[in-house]
Amino acid sequence: MVNTILTIALAITILSIGITMVRFAIGKTAIDRVIAFDVMTIASISIIAILAWMSGRVIYLDIAIVYGLLSFLAVIIIAKYLEKSL
């Protein structure tokens, strides 16, 4: 039962990444693309967490945490750059 729910959650998350990639590709402004990038990284972090739960390996959660921190820093740096260019 739990594996079925996790598999469905994994499929929905992968679908959301696909939809967000379309938004990233056709975004009219740089801010739209930054938000799409942030959503894609959050969705990929949730994929890593789901896979960690399904496999029972806790080390994947450490990878998700580091990936989340790097993503946060990247979005902050890009936001600072866009703020200066506006």
Stockholm file with secondary structure:
# STOCKHOLM 1.0

chainA/1-86         MVNTILTIALAITILSIGITMVRFAIGKTAIDRVIAFDVMTIASISIIAILAWMSGRVIYLDIAIVYGLLSFLAVIIIAKYLEKSL
#=GR chainA/1-86 SS CHHHHHHHHHHHHHHHHHHHHHHHHHCSSHHHHHHHHHHHHHHHHHHHHHHHHHHTCTHHHHHHHHHHHHHHHHHHHHHHHHHHHC
#=GC SS_cons        CHHHHHHHHHHHHHHHHHHHHHHHHHCSSHHHHHHHHHHHHHHHHHHHHHHHHHHTCTHHHHHHHHHHHHHHHHHHHHHHHHHHHC
//
